[in-house]
């Protein structure tokens, strides 16, 4: 089964903390870390985690999420942008 690594960016650091806790409650290991230099963010903190299938990410979107990127070999592909 293919696993995908995701980088989630947030509007605020508080949103990142809440999201990390949400993933932990769902049994999904994650790590809060600085946003990679090639990506930008309002708060500078992202949450990184791995899922088995991309479709599962849709169930994990909250109002705190600004962008979701899927890590690829040498780059990141934006798969979600919060336009609200």
PyMOL Python script that loads the backbone (N, CA, C, O; Angstrom):
from pymol import cmd

cmd.read_pdbstr("""\
ATOM      1  N   UNK A   1       0.839  -1.173   0.000  1.00  0.00           N
ATOM      2  CA  UNK A   1       0.000   0.000   0.000  1.00  0.00           C
ATOM      3  C   UNK A   1       0.892   1.247   0.000  1.00  0.00           C
ATOM      4  O   UNK A   1       1.832   1.346   0.788  1.00  0.00           O
ATOM      5  N   UNK A   2       0.587   2.192  -0.889  1.00  0.00           N
ATOM      6  CA  UNK A   2       1.385   3.403  -1.004  1.00  0.00           C
ATOM      7  C   UNK A   2       1.060   4.371   0.118  1.00  0.00           C
ATOM      8  O   UNK A   2      -0.105   4.608   0.436  1.00  0.00           O
ATOM      9  N   UNK A   3       2.100   4.925   0.709  1.00  0.00           N
ATOM     10  CA  UNK A   3       1.907   5.900   1.779  1.00  0.00           C
ATOM     11  C   UNK A   3       2.308   7.276   1.256  1.00  0.00           C
ATOM     12  O   UNK A   3       3.279   7.413   0.512  1.00  0.00           O
ATOM     13  N   UNK A   4       1.559   8.275   1.649  1.00  0.00           N
ATOM     14  CA  UNK A   4       1.832   9.643   1.247  1.00  0.00           C
ATOM     15  C   UNK A   4       2.186  10.486   2.456  1.00  0.00           C
ATOM     16  O   UNK A   4       1.553  10.385   3.507  1.00  0.00           O
ATOM     17  N   UNK A   5       3.215  11.328   2.295  1.00  0.00           N
ATOM     18  CA  UNK A   5       3.586  12.260   3.354  1.00  0.00           C
ATOM     19  C   UNK A   5       2.930  13.601   3.039  1.00  0.00           C
ATOM     20  O   UNK A   5       2.982  14.078   1.905  1.00  0.00           O
ATOM     21  N   UNK A   6       2.314  14.203   4.053  1.00  0.00           N
ATOM     22  CA  UNK A   6       1.623  15.477   3.901  1.00  0.00           C
ATOM     23  C   UNK A   6       2.243  16.542   4.795  1.00  0.00           C
ATOM     24  O   UNK A   6       2.697  16.272   5.907  1.00  0.00           O
ATOM     25  N   UNK A   7       2.246  17.756   4.270  1.00  0.00           N
ATOM     26  CA  UNK A   7       2.666  18.937   5.013  1.00  0.00           C
ATOM     27  C   UNK A   7       1.442  19.852   5.057  1.00  0.00           C
ATOM     28  O   UNK A   7       0.916  20.234   4.012  1.00  0.00           O
ATOM     29  N   UNK A   8       0.990  20.203   6.257  1.00  0.00           N
ATOM     30  CA  UNK A   8      -0.190  21.044   6.412  1.00  0.00           C
ATOM     31  C   UNK A   8       0.240  22.369   7.030  1.00  0.00           C
ATOM     32  O   UNK A   8       0.905  22.396   8.066  1.00  0.00           O
ATOM     33  N   UNK A   9      -0.151  23.481   6.374  1.00  0.00           N
ATOM     34  CA  UNK A   9       0.153  24.824   6.837  1.00  0.00           C
ATOM     35  C   UNK A   9      -1.109  25.453   7.411  1.00  0.00           C
ATOM     36  O   UNK A   9      -2.226  25.091   7.041  1.00  0.00           O
ATOM     37  N   UNK A  10      -0.910  26.401   8.323  1.00  0.00           N
ATOM     38  CA  UNK A  10      -2.021  26.959   9.090  1.00  0.00           C
ATOM     39  C   UNK A  10      -1.985  28.477   9.101  1.00  0.00           C
ATOM     40  O   UNK A  10      -0.958  29.094   8.818  1.00  0.00           O
ATOM     41  N   UNK A  11      -3.131  29.068   9.435  1.00  0.00           N
ATOM     42  CA  UNK A  11      -3.225  30.513   9.583  1.00  0.00           C
ATOM     43  C   UNK A  11      -2.511  30.987  10.845  1.00  0.00           C
ATOM     44  O   UNK A  11      -1.940  32.077  10.870  1.00  0.00           O
ATOM     45  N   UNK A  12      -2.547  30.151  11.903  1.00  0.00           N
ATOM     46  CA  UNK A  12      -1.944  30.522  13.191  1.00  0.00           C
ATOM     47  C   UNK A  12      -1.228  29.329  13.813  1.00  0.00           C
ATOM     48  O   UNK A  12      -1.479  28.179  13.452  1.00  0.00           O
ATOM     49  N   UNK A  13      -0.335  29.620  14.751  1.00  0.00           N
ATOM     50  CA  UNK A  13       0.330  28.540  15.494  1.00  0.00           C
ATOM     51  C   UNK A  13      -0.670  27.781  16.346  1.00  0.00           C
ATOM     52  O   UNK A  13      -0.551  26.567  16.516  1.00  0.00           O
ATOM     53  N   UNK A  14      -1.653  28.486  16.882  1.00  0.00           N
ATOM     54  CA  UNK A  14      -2.699  27.839  17.669  1.00  0.00           C
ATOM     55  C   UNK A  14      -3.433  26.794  16.829  1.00  0.00           C
ATOM     56  O   UNK A  14      -3.734  25.705  17.318  1.00  0.00           O
ATOM     57  N   UNK A  15      -3.719  27.118  15.578  1.00  0.00           N
ATOM     58  CA  UNK A  15      -4.366  26.169  14.669  1.00  0.00           C
ATOM     59  C   UNK A  15      -3.505  24.937  14.446  1.00  0.00           C
ATOM     60  O   UNK A  15      -4.022  23.822  14.371  1.00  0.00           O
ATOM     61  N   UNK A  16      -2.195  25.131  14.338  1.00  0.00           N
ATOM     62  CA  UNK A  16      -1.277  24.000  14.145  1.00  0.00           C
ATOM     63  C   UNK A  16      -1.286  23.081  15.370  1.00  0.00           C
ATOM     64  O   UNK A  16      -1.293  21.858  15.237  1.00  0.00           O
ATOM     65  N   UNK A  17      -1.286  23.677  16.548  1.00  0.00           N
ATOM     66  CA  UNK A  17      -1.307  22.882  17.786  1.00  0.00           C
ATOM     67  C   UNK A  17      -2.603  22.079  17.870  1.00  0.00           C
ATOM     68  O   UNK A  17      -2.579  20.887  18.179  1.00  0.00           O
ATOM     69  N   UNK A  18      -3.723  22.725  17.598  1.00  0.00           N
ATOM     70  CA  UNK A  18      -5.012  22.027  17.637  1.00  0.00           C
ATOM     71  C   UNK A  18      -5.062  20.896  16.625  1.00  0.00           C
ATOM     72  O   UNK A  18      -5.596  19.826  16.915  1.00  0.00           O
ATOM     73  N   UNK A  19      -4.517  21.122  15.448  1.00  0.00           N
ATOM     74  CA  UNK A  19      -4.530  20.097  14.407  1.00  0.00           C
ATOM     75  C   UNK A  19      -3.664  18.903  14.806  1.00  0.00           C
ATOM     76  O   UNK A  19      -4.045  17.753  14.588  1.00  0.00           O
ATOM     77  N   UNK A  20      -2.522  19.176  15.379  1.00  0.00           N
ATOM     78  CA  UNK A  20      -1.651  18.094  15.849  1.00  0.00           C
ATOM     79  C   UNK A  20      -2.387  17.238  16.881  1.00  0.00           C
ATOM     80  O   UNK A  20      -2.290  16.011  16.857  1.00  0.00           O
ATOM     81  N   UNK A  21      -3.110  17.877  17.770  1.00  0.00           N
ATOM     82  CA  UNK A  21      -3.886  17.148  18.784  1.00  0.00           C
ATOM     83  C   UNK A  21      -5.016  16.333  18.142  1.00  0.00           C
ATOM     84  O   UNK A  21      -5.292  15.210  18.564  1.00  0.00           O
ATOM     85  N   UNK A  22      -5.664  16.903  17.123  1.00  0.00           N
ATOM     86  CA  UNK A  22      -6.710  16.182  16.400  1.00  0.00           C
ATOM     87  C   UNK A  22      -6.144  14.908  15.762  1.00  0.00           C
ATOM     88  O   UNK A  22      -6.744  13.838  15.864  1.00  0.00           O
ATOM     89  N   UNK A  23      -4.992  15.032  15.107  1.00  0.00           N
ATOM     90  CA  UNK A  23      -4.379  13.850  14.490  1.00  0.00           C
ATOM     91  C   UNK A  23      -4.031  12.803  15.544  1.00  0.00           C
ATOM     92  O   UNK A  23      -4.261  11.612  15.334  1.00  0.00           O
ATOM     93  N   UNK A  24      -3.484  13.236  16.666  1.00  0.00           N
ATOM     94  CA  UNK A  24      -3.146  12.297  17.742  1.00  0.00           C
ATOM     95  C   UNK A  24      -4.393  11.576  18.238  1.00  0.00           C
ATOM     96  O   UNK A  24      -4.352  10.373  18.495  1.00  0.00           O
ATOM     97  N   UNK A  25      -5.501  12.301  18.374  1.00  0.00           N
ATOM     98  CA  UNK A  25      -6.758  11.684  18.814  1.00  0.00           C
ATOM     99  C   UNK A  25      -7.266  10.663  17.800  1.00  0.00           C
ATOM    100  O   UNK A  25      -7.960   9.713  18.164  1.00  0.00           O
ATOM    101  N   UNK A  26      -6.919  10.859  16.526  1.00  0.00           N
ATOM    102  CA  UNK A  26      -7.302   9.920  15.458  1.00  0.00           C
ATOM    103  C   UNK A  26      -6.287   8.785  15.315  1.00  0.00           C
ATOM    104  O   UNK A  26      -6.445   7.916  14.457  1.00  0.00           O
ATOM    105  N   UNK A  27      -5.252   8.792  16.148  1.00  0.00           N
ATOM    106  CA  UNK A  27      -4.232   7.750  16.083  1.00  0.00           C
ATOM    107  C   UNK A  27      -3.228   7.936  14.957  1.00  0.00           C
ATOM    108  O   UNK A  27      -2.602   6.973  14.515  1.00  0.00           O
ATOM    109  N   UNK A  28      -3.073   9.165  14.493  1.00  0.00           N
ATOM    110  CA  UNK A  28      -2.149   9.468  13.386  1.00  0.00           C
ATOM    111  C   UNK A  28      -0.938  10.187  13.957  1.00  0.00           C
ATOM    112  O   UNK A  28      -1.045  11.308  14.456  1.00  0.00           O
ATOM    113  N   UNK A  29       0.209   9.535  13.878  1.00  0.00           N
ATOM    114  CA  UNK A  29       1.447  10.154  14.342  1.00  0.00           C
ATOM    115  C   UNK A  29       1.766  11.365  13.487  1.00  0.00           C
ATOM    116  O   UNK A  29       1.541  11.351  12.277  1.00  0.00           O
ATOM    117  N   UNK A  30       2.293  12.422  14.116  1.00  0.00           N
ATOM    118  CA  UNK A  30       2.605  13.639  13.382  1.00  0.00           C
ATOM    119  C   UNK A  30       3.726  14.381  14.067  1.00  0.00           C
ATOM    120  O   UNK A  30       4.105  14.068  15.196  1.00  0.00           O
ATOM    121  N   UNK A  31       4.254  15.372  13.364  1.00  0.00           N
ATOM    122  CA  UNK A  31       5.340  16.166  13.910  1.00  0.00           C
ATOM    123  C   UNK A  31       5.120  17.627  13.542  1.00  0.00           C
ATOM    124  O   UNK A  31       4.893  17.954  12.377  1.00  0.00           O
ATOM    125  N   UNK A  32       5.189  18.499  14.535  1.00  0.00           N
ATOM    126  CA  UNK A  32       5.166  19.939  14.266  1.00  0.00           C
ATOM    127  C   UNK A  32       6.596  20.361  13.986  1.00  0.00           C
ATOM    128  O   UNK A  32       7.526  19.982  14.697  1.00  0.00           O
ATOM    129  N   UNK A  33       6.753  21.163  12.924  1.00  0.00           N
ATOM    130  CA  UNK A  33       8.094  21.592  12.548  1.00  0.00           C
ATOM    131  C   UNK A  33       8.020  22.906  11.783  1.00  0.00           C
ATOM    132  O   UNK A  33       6.930  23.332  11.401  1.00  0.00           O
ATOM    133  N   UNK A  34       9.163  23.561  11.551  1.00  0.00           N
ATOM    134  CA  UNK A  34       9.151  24.780  10.738  1.00  0.00           C
ATOM    135  C   UNK A  34       8.723  24.463   9.298  1.00  0.00           C
ATOM    136  O   UNK A  34       9.009  23.386   8.775  1.00  0.00           O
ATOM    137  N   UNK A  35       8.044  25.408   8.682  1.00  0.00           N
ATOM    138  CA  UNK A  35       7.612  25.242   7.293  1.00  0.00           C
ATOM    139  C   UNK A  35       8.859  25.171   6.404  1.00  0.00           C
ATOM    140  O   UNK A  35       9.769  25.985   6.563  1.00  0.00           O
ATOM    141  N   UNK A  36       8.919  24.210   5.468  1.00  0.00           N
ATOM    142  CA  UNK A  36      10.057  24.166   4.532  1.00  0.00           C
ATOM    143  C   UNK A  36      10.214  25.502   3.798  1.00  0.00           C
ATOM    144  O   UNK A  36       9.221  26.165   3.498  1.00  0.00           O
ATOM    145  N   UNK A  37      11.440  25.892   3.513  1.00  0.00           N
ATOM    146  CA  UNK A  37      11.728  27.199   2.919  1.00  0.00           C
ATOM    147  C   UNK A  37      11.016  27.429   1.592  1.00  0.00           C
ATOM    148  O   UNK A  37      10.663  28.566   1.277  1.00  0.00           O
ATOM    149  N   UNK A  38      10.799  26.385   0.813  1.00  0.00           N
ATOM    150  CA  UNK A  38      10.173  26.586  -0.499  1.00  0.00           C
ATOM    151  C   UNK A  38       8.665  26.796  -0.405  1.00  0.00           C
ATOM    152  O   UNK A  38       8.024  27.135  -1.401  1.00  0.00           O
ATOM    153  N   UNK A  39       8.097  26.600   0.776  1.00  0.00           N
ATOM    154  CA  UNK A  39       6.677  26.861   1.009  1.00  0.00           C
ATOM    155  C   UNK A  39       6.560  28.096   1.893  1.00  0.00           C
ATOM    156  O   UNK A  39       7.476  28.403   2.656  1.00  0.00           O
ATOM    157  N   UNK A  40       5.455  28.796   1.798  1.00  0.00           N
ATOM    158  CA  UNK A  40       5.281  29.951   2.675  1.00  0.00           C
ATOM    159  C   UNK A  40       4.098  29.708   3.600  1.00  0.00           C
ATOM    160  O   UNK A  40       3.220  28.897   3.305  1.00  0.00           O
ATOM    161  N   UNK A  41       4.086  30.423   4.727  1.00  0.00           N
ATOM    162  CA  UNK A  41       2.993  30.274   5.689  1.00  0.00           C
ATOM    163  C   UNK A  41       2.879  31.532   6.526  1.00  0.00           C
ATOM    164  O   UNK A  41       3.865  32.237   6.744  1.00  0.00           O
ATOM    165  N   UNK A  42       1.684  31.807   6.989  1.00  0.00           N
ATOM    166  CA  UNK A  42       1.499  32.967   7.846  1.00  0.00           C
ATOM    167  C   UNK A  42       2.118  32.760   9.219  1.00  0.00           C
ATOM    168  O   UNK A  42       2.572  33.720   9.841  1.00  0.00           O
ATOM    169  N   UNK A  43       2.144  31.533   9.696  1.00  0.00           N
ATOM    170  CA  UNK A  43       2.595  31.337  11.076  1.00  0.00           C
ATOM    171  C   UNK A  43       3.965  30.671  11.176  1.00  0.00           C
ATOM    172  O   UNK A  43       4.557  30.694  12.255  1.00  0.00           O
ATOM    173  N   UNK A  44       4.497  30.081  10.114  1.00  0.00           N
ATOM    174  CA  UNK A  44       5.828  29.498  10.139  1.00  0.00           C
ATOM    175  C   UNK A  44       5.913  28.096  10.706  1.00  0.00           C
ATOM    176  O   UNK A  44       7.000  27.521  10.752  1.00  0.00           O
ATOM    177  N   UNK A  45       4.784  27.523  11.144  1.00  0.00           N
ATOM    178  CA  UNK A  45       4.769  26.177  11.712  1.00  0.00           C
ATOM    179  C   UNK A  45       3.867  25.294  10.847  1.00  0.00           C
ATOM    180  O   UNK A  45       2.793  25.714  10.416  1.00  0.00           O
ATOM    181  N   UNK A  46       4.322  24.071  10.605  1.00  0.00           N
ATOM    182  CA  UNK A  46       3.497  23.126   9.860  1.00  0.00           C
ATOM    183  C   UNK A  46       3.395  21.824  10.649  1.00  0.00           C
ATOM    184  O   UNK A  46       4.118  21.607  11.622  1.00  0.00           O
ATOM    185  N   UNK A  47       2.485  20.972  10.208  1.00  0.00           N
ATOM    186  CA  UNK A  47       2.353  19.633  10.774  1.00  0.00           C
ATOM    187  C   UNK A  47       2.597  18.658   9.635  1.00  0.00           C
ATOM    188  O   UNK A  47       2.014  18.777   8.557  1.00  0.00           O
ATOM    189  N   UNK A  48       3.468  17.696   9.893  1.00  0.00           N
ATOM    190  CA  UNK A  48       3.820  16.686   8.891  1.00  0.00           C
ATOM    191  C   UNK A  48       3.348  15.322   9.383  1.00  0.00           C
ATOM    192  O   UNK A  48       3.517  14.985  10.555  1.00  0.00           O
ATOM    193  N   UNK A  49       2.749  14.533   8.473  1.00  0.00           N
ATOM    194  CA  UNK A  49       2.291  13.197   8.836  1.00  0.00           C
ATOM    195  C   UNK A  49       2.184  12.343   7.589  1.00  0.00           C
ATOM    196  O   UNK A  49       2.292  12.848   6.471  1.00  0.00           O
ATOM    197  N   UNK A  50       1.971  11.046   7.780  1.00  0.00           N
ATOM    198  CA  UNK A  50       1.882  10.079   6.685  1.00  0.00           C
ATOM    199  C   UNK A  50       0.535   9.377   6.754  1.00  0.00           C
ATOM    200  O   UNK A  50       0.083   8.984   7.829  1.00  0.00           O
ATOM    201  N   UNK A  51      -0.111   9.222   5.583  1.00  0.00           N
ATOM    202  CA  UNK A  51      -1.360   8.474   5.457  1.00  0.00           C
ATOM    203  C   UNK A  51      -1.214   7.442   4.361  1.00  0.00           C
ATOM    204  O   UNK A  51      -0.395   7.598   3.456  1.00  0.00           O
ATOM    205  N   UNK A  52      -2.016   6.377   4.442  1.00  0.00           N
ATOM    206  CA  UNK A  52      -1.975   5.328   3.434  1.00  0.00           C
ATOM    207  C   UNK A  52      -2.599   5.757   2.112  1.00  0.00           C
ATOM    208  O   UNK A  52      -2.108   5.377   1.049  1.00  0.00           O
ATOM    209  N   UNK A  53      -3.667   6.538   2.161  1.00  0.00           N
ATOM    210  CA  UNK A  53      -4.375   6.924   0.938  1.00  0.00           C
ATOM    211  C   UNK A  53      -4.668   8.413   0.957  1.00  0.00           C
ATOM    212  O   UNK A  53      -4.962   8.983   2.009  1.00  0.00           O
ATOM    213  N   UNK A  54      -4.585   9.055  -0.230  1.00  0.00           N
ATOM    214  CA  UNK A  54      -4.827  10.488  -0.318  1.00  0.00           C
ATOM    215  C   UNK A  54      -6.258  10.844   0.047  1.00  0.00           C
ATOM    216  O   UNK A  54      -6.480  11.887   0.661  1.00  0.00           O
ATOM    217  N   UNK A  55      -7.227  10.028  -0.303  1.00  0.00           N
ATOM    218  CA  UNK A  55      -8.622  10.334  -0.018  1.00  0.00           C
ATOM    219  C   UNK A  55      -8.905  10.560   1.448  1.00  0.00           C
ATOM    220  O   UNK A  55      -9.853  11.263   1.798  1.00  0.00           O
ATOM    221  N   UNK A  56      -8.089   9.966   2.316  1.00  0.00           N
ATOM    222  CA  UNK A  56      -8.287  10.119   3.753  1.00  0.00           C
ATOM    223  C   UNK A  56      -8.061  11.549   4.228  1.00  0.00           C
ATOM    224  O   UNK A  56      -8.580  11.938   5.274  1.00  0.00           O
ATOM    225  N   UNK A  57      -7.298  12.332   3.480  1.00  0.00           N
ATOM    226  CA  UNK A  57      -6.985  13.695   3.908  1.00  0.00           C
ATOM    227  C   UNK A  57      -8.232  14.564   3.957  1.00  0.00           C
ATOM    228  O   UNK A  57      -8.306  15.484   4.773  1.00  0.00           O
ATOM    229  N   UNK A  58      -9.202  14.297   3.112  1.00  0.00           N
ATOM    230  CA  UNK A  58     -10.424  15.106   3.083  1.00  0.00           C
ATOM    231  C   UNK A  58     -11.177  15.050   4.408  1.00  0.00           C
ATOM    232  O   UNK A  58     -11.850  16.010   4.782  1.00  0.00           O
ATOM    233  N   UNK A  59     -11.067  13.945   5.107  1.00  0.00           N
ATOM    234  CA  UNK A  59     -11.729  13.800   6.401  1.00  0.00           C
ATOM    235  C   UNK A  59     -11.002  14.529   7.523  1.00  0.00           C
ATOM    236  O   UNK A  59     -11.509  14.622   8.641  1.00  0.00           O
ATOM    237  N   UNK A  60      -9.816  15.046   7.224  1.00  0.00           N
ATOM    238  CA  UNK A  60      -8.994  15.681   8.248  1.00  0.00           C
ATOM    239  C   UNK A  60      -8.846  17.182   8.050  1.00  0.00           C
ATOM    240  O   UNK A  60      -7.987  17.800   8.679  1.00  0.00           O
ATOM    241  N   UNK A  61      -9.661  17.779   7.194  1.00  0.00           N
ATOM    242  CA  UNK A  61      -9.584  19.217   6.963  1.00  0.00           C
ATOM    243  C   UNK A  61     -10.401  19.957   8.018  1.00  0.00           C
ATOM    244  O   UNK A  61     -11.527  19.571   8.330  1.00  0.00           O
ATOM    245  N   UNK A  62      -9.825  21.012   8.556  1.00  0.00           N
ATOM    246  CA  UNK A  62     -10.515  21.862   9.529  1.00  0.00           C
ATOM    247  C   UNK A  62     -10.416  23.310   9.054  1.00  0.00           C
ATOM    248  O   UNK A  62      -9.705  23.605   8.093  1.00  0.00           O
ATOM    249  N   UNK A  63     -11.125  24.203   9.724  1.00  0.00           N
ATOM    250  CA  UNK A  63     -11.086  25.615   9.347  1.00  0.00           C
ATOM    251  C   UNK A  63      -9.719  26.237   9.610  1.00  0.00           C
ATOM    252  O   UNK A  63      -9.419  27.294   9.054  1.00  0.00           O
ATOM    253  N   UNK A  64      -8.884  25.619  10.434  1.00  0.00           N
ATOM    254  CA  UNK A  64      -7.545  26.130  10.734  1.00  0.00           C
ATOM    255  C   UNK A  64      -6.551  25.864   9.607  1.00  0.00           C
ATOM    256  O   UNK A  64      -5.523  26.537   9.524  1.00  0.00           O
ATOM    257  N   UNK A  65      -6.838  24.903   8.744  1.00  0.00           N
ATOM    258  CA  UNK A  65      -5.919  24.512   7.683  1.00  0.00           C
ATOM    259  C   UNK A  65      -5.916  25.578   6.590  1.00  0.00           C
ATOM    260  O   UNK A  65      -6.968  25.955   6.074  1.00  0.00           O
ATOM    261  N   UNK A  66      -4.715  26.060   6.240  1.00  0.00           N
ATOM    262  CA  UNK A  66      -4.569  27.031   5.155  1.00  0.00           C
ATOM    263  C   UNK A  66      -4.231  26.325   3.843  1.00  0.00           C
ATOM    264  O   UNK A  66      -4.872  26.577   2.823  1.00  0.00           O
ATOM    265  N   UNK A  67      -3.222  25.438   3.861  1.00  0.00           N
ATOM    266  CA  UNK A  67      -2.811  24.670   2.687  1.00  0.00           C
ATOM    267  C   UNK A  67      -2.459  23.250   3.097  1.00  0.00           C
ATOM    268  O   UNK A  67      -2.046  23.003   4.230  1.00  0.00           O
ATOM    269  N   UNK A  68      -2.627  22.315   2.162  1.00  0.00           N
ATOM    270  CA  UNK A  68      -2.137  20.953   2.329  1.00  0.00           C
ATOM    271  C   UNK A  68      -1.276  20.638   1.110  1.00  0.00           C
ATOM    272  O   UNK A  68      -1.697  20.834  -0.030  1.00  0.00           O
ATOM    273  N   UNK A  69      -0.061  20.146   1.367  1.00  0.00           N
ATOM    274  CA  UNK A  69       0.856  19.733   0.315  1.00  0.00           C
ATOM    275  C   UNK A  69       1.162  18.257   0.473  1.00  0.00           C
ATOM    276  O   UNK A  69       1.278  17.756   1.591  1.00  0.00           O
ATOM    277  N   UNK A  70       1.293  17.556  -0.653  1.00  0.00           N
ATOM    278  CA  UNK A  70       1.775  16.181  -0.644  1.00  0.00           C
ATOM    279  C   UNK A  70       3.243  16.238  -1.036  1.00  0.00           C
ATOM    280  O   UNK A  70       3.597  16.823  -2.060  1.00  0.00           O
ATOM    281  N   UNK A  71       4.095  15.626  -0.219  1.00  0.00           N
ATOM    282  CA  UNK A  71       5.529  15.581  -0.521  1.00  0.00           C
ATOM    283  C   UNK A  71       5.766  14.597  -1.659  1.00  0.00           C
ATOM    284  O   UNK A  71       5.289  13.463  -1.630  1.00  0.00           O
ATOM    285  N   UNK A  72       6.510  15.050  -2.654  1.00  0.00           N
ATOM    286  CA  UNK A  72       6.900  14.190  -3.759  1.00  0.00           C
ATOM    287  C   UNK A  72       8.409  14.072  -3.727  1.00  0.00           C
ATOM    288  O   UNK A  72       9.044  14.600  -2.814  1.00  0.00           O
ATOM    289  N   UNK A  73       9.002  13.390  -4.701  1.00  0.00           N
ATOM    290  CA  UNK A  73      10.448  13.126  -4.656  1.00  0.00           C
ATOM    291  C   UNK A  73      11.272  14.363  -4.321  1.00  0.00           C
ATOM    292  O   UNK A  73      11.986  14.381  -3.318  1.00  0.00           O
ATOM    293  N   UNK A  74      11.178  15.388  -5.147  1.00  0.00           N
ATOM    294  CA  UNK A  74      12.001  16.580  -4.944  1.00  0.00           C
ATOM    295  C   UNK A  74      11.184  17.855  -4.800  1.00  0.00           C
ATOM    296  O   UNK A  74      11.719  18.955  -4.939  1.00  0.00           O
ATOM    297  N   UNK A  75       9.902  17.718  -4.523  1.00  0.00           N
ATOM    298  CA  UNK A  75       9.060  18.909  -4.464  1.00  0.00           C
ATOM    299  C   UNK A  75       7.822  18.639  -3.616  1.00  0.00           C
ATOM    300  O   UNK A  75       7.677  17.578  -3.009  1.00  0.00           O
ATOM    301  N   UNK A  76       6.948  19.618  -3.593  1.00  0.00           N
ATOM    302  CA  UNK A  76       5.671  19.511  -2.896  1.00  0.00           C
ATOM    303  C   UNK A  76       4.563  19.889  -3.870  1.00  0.00           C
ATOM    304  O   UNK A  76       4.710  20.833  -4.646  1.00  0.00           O
ATOM    305  N   UNK A  77       3.464  19.158  -3.832  1.00  0.00           N
ATOM    306  CA  UNK A  77       2.322  19.445  -4.684  1.00  0.00           C
ATOM    307  C   UNK A  77       1.157  19.892  -3.820  1.00  0.00           C
ATOM    308  O   UNK A  77       0.714  19.154  -2.939  1.00  0.00           O
ATOM    309  N   UNK A  78       0.648  21.120  -4.072  1.00  0.00           N
ATOM    310  CA  UNK A  78      -0.475  21.613  -3.294  1.00  0.00           C
ATOM    311  C   UNK A  78      -1.720  20.832  -3.711  1.00  0.00           C
ATOM    312  O   UNK A  78      -2.043  20.748  -4.896  1.00  0.00           O
ATOM    313  N   UNK A  79      -2.423  20.255  -2.711  1.00  0.00           N
ATOM    314  CA  UNK A  79      -3.633  19.493  -2.997  1.00  0.00           C
ATOM    315  C   UNK A  79      -4.878  20.115  -2.369  1.00  0.00           C
ATOM    316  O   UNK A  79      -6.001  19.691  -2.640  1.00  0.00           O
ATOM    317  N   UNK A  80      -4.662  21.135  -1.522  1.00  0.00           N
ATOM    318  CA  UNK A  80      -5.803  21.821  -0.910  1.00  0.00           C
ATOM    319  C   UNK A  80      -5.399  23.241  -0.545  1.00  0.00           C
ATOM    320  O   UNK A  80      -4.300  23.480  -0.044  1.00  0.00           O
ATOM    321  N   UNK A  81      -6.309  24.183  -0.804  1.00  0.00           N
ATOM    322  CA  UNK A  81      -6.122  25.561  -0.391  1.00  0.00           C
ATOM    323  C   UNK A  81      -7.452  26.050   0.188  1.00  0.00           C
ATOM    324  O   UNK A  81      -8.500  25.925  -0.446  1.00  0.00           O
ATOM    325  N   UNK A  82      -7.392  26.607   1.397  1.00  0.00           N
ATOM    326  CA  UNK A  82      -8.577  27.142   2.054  1.00  0.00           C
ATOM    327  C   UNK A  82      -8.847  28.536   1.495  1.00  0.00           C
ATOM    328  O   UNK A  82      -8.091  29.470   1.761  1.00  0.00           O
ATOM    329  N   UNK A  83      -9.906  28.675   0.736  1.00  0.00           N
ATOM    330  CA  UNK A  83     -10.224  29.950   0.094  1.00  0.00           C
ATOM    331  C   UNK A  83     -11.214  30.792   0.891  1.00  0.00           C
ATOM    332  O   UNK A  83     -11.631  31.851   0.424  1.00  0.00           O
ATOM    333  N   UNK A  84     -11.594  30.347   2.074  1.00  0.00           N
ATOM    334  CA  UNK A  84     -12.544  31.115   2.901  1.00  0.00           C
ATOM    335  C   UNK A  84     -11.894  32.264   3.599  1.00  0.00           C
ATOM    336  O   UNK A  84     -12.559  33.000   4.328  1.00  0.00           O
TER     337      UNK A  84
END
""", "prot")
cmd.dss("prot")
cmd.show_as("cartoon", "prot")
cmd.util.cbc("prot")
cmd.orient("prot")
